[in-house]
């Protein structure tokens, strides 16, 4: 009996160490899984931006009356794993051009686009990235006159695309600020513009 007690006392510390190691090994997968789950929840990021744009004037009639400098809004949701490539969807509101006519009656013309596009983004260097987006756009032609009323027309442009070069700086784990240069092309009437957008991002948890 004394011999048994001797072995128990001698190997008590070793037995305690083995039990501790066993508990750690069993709990480690759960901890890793929990950490992986928390990270996976932070893969989605929402971006929004606004800025001026310039329309490449391709009109034949009233070409000299076109106001080529307008504005753009952009909204984007991206799935961003820890890789160079990410994917998402983009929409927004692009004022392509506007006109103010005084003869024969006061007339205001606004031509706009609402894109609905699939986006592929690729990081390069440390804070720079490039986007390519393809999809459809809703083109809106809004005409307001002082004499004969308002005329609105909406058409669908089926094969449009945009390219973007951007810079993004993270403020913390959730928020980021950036600047983008975006070229947009609508196939329906060969409308093209380029925009300079001030962007903000929010990573979802």
N, C-alpha and C positions, 0 to 999 in steps of 0.2 A: 504493500500500500504506500509505504514511504517512497519506494522507487517510482511509482506512478506519479505521485505528487511532485517528485523531483523533475520528471520529464515535462509535466504540465507547466511548472514554474520556469523551466529552462526555455521552453519553446513558446511561451505565452506572447512575447513580443513579436516573434515571427508569425504566429497565428493571427495576431491582430493586424499585422501589416498585410497579410494575404487577404484577410476579410476586407480591409480598406481598399486594396487594389481591385478586388472583385466588385465592390459597390461602385467604384469609379468607372470601371469598364462597362458596367450595366447602365449607368446613368449617362455616359458620354454620348451614345447615339441619340438619346432623347434631347440632350442639350444641343447637339449639332442640328438635329431636325428642327428644333425650335428656332435656332438662329437662321437656318435656311429658310424657314417659313417667313420670318420677319423680313429677311432680305427680299424674298420674292414679292412681298407686298409693296416694295418700294421700286418696282420695275416700271410702273406707269407714271408718266409725267405729262402735265398739261402746259401748253405754251400759248401765249397770246401776245400780239404785237400790233403796232400802228406806226405809220410813217408816210412820207410823201412818195408819189410815183410819177413817172414820166411816160406819156403815151407816144409811141412811134406812129406819127400821123400818116396814114395811108389812104385818107379820104380823097375822092376826086372832086365832089361838089362841096362848096363852102370850106375848102381846105384851110383858108386863111382865117376862118372864124373859130377854129378849134382851140379850146383851152387845153393845152397838153399837160399841164402840171396839175395833178389832183392828189388823191390819198388812197390808202389801202388799210384794211383791217385783216388780220390773220389769226386763225385759231387752229390749234393742232394738238392731237393726243398721240403720244408715242409709247411704245413698249420698248424699254431700254435695258436689256440684260447687260451683264458685265462683258461686253464684246465690242468690237469696232462697229458692227452693223446694228441698226435698229429699224423698226417699221412702225407705221401708224397711218392716221388719216388726217386730212387737212381740209379746212373750209375757210371762208372769210367773205369779205366784200371789197371788190376792187372798183373804184370809180375810174373807168378807162378814159373818158373824155367828156367835156361839157361844152355847150355853145349858148351864147346869148345873142339873139337876133332882134333887130328893131324894125325891119321892113320885111314884108308889107304890114305885119303886126308884131307886137312883142312876143317872142317865142323863146322858151328855154328848153334845151335838149340835153339830156343826161344819159349816157350809155355806161352800164355797169355790168360786172360779172360776179357770180357767186360760184366758186369752184367747189367740187366734191371729188377729192383726189386721194389716191393711195400713195404713201410716201415711203421711200427708202432713204435712210440717212447713214453716212459713214464718217467716223471721226478720223482726223489726221493731225499730226503734230500733237499738241497737248490740249488746246482749248478751241481748235478750229474744226469745222465739219462741213460737209457738203450734202445737200438733199437733192433728190430727183423725185418728182411727183407726176403722176399721170392719172387721167380720169375725164370726167365731164364737167361742164360749166353751164349754169343758167345765165343767159344773157338777157339783160333788162334794158329796154329802150323807152325812156320816159320823156314825153313831149308835152309841154304846158304852153298854151297860147292865151292871149288876152281876149281874143275874138271868138274862136270856134271851140274852145274847151280843151280837154286833156285827152291825150292818146297814149296808151301804154301797150307795149308789145313785149312778149317773153318768148324766147326761143331756146332750144337746147343745143349746145355745142358738144359733140360726142367724143372727140379725140384731142384733148388739150393736155399741155404739160407745163411744168415749171422747173427751174433749176435754182439752187440757192447755195451761196457761200456765206458761212456765218462764223461768228466768234461768240463764245459763251464763257462766262465766269461764274463759278459757284460761290454763293455767299455763305451757305451752310449746307446741311444735308438735304434740305427741302427746296430752298429758293436759289434762283440763278437769274442773272441779267445778261443780255447779249445784244448783238447787232447783226443784221442780215442784209445782204444784197440779193434780191430775188428778180429773176426774169420769168415772165409769164407769157404764154402764147395760146390764143383761142383759135381753133381751126375754122370755125363757122364763117367768120368774116376776115380772117387773117389779122386779128387784133393782137398787138404786142405792147407790153409795157415793162418797165423796170422800176423796182421800188427799193427804198432804203427804210428798213423796219427796225424799230427799237422793241426788243423782245424781253419778256419776263416768263420764267418757268417755275412751276410748283410740282414737286415730286409727291405723289400720293402715297399714303401709308395704309 
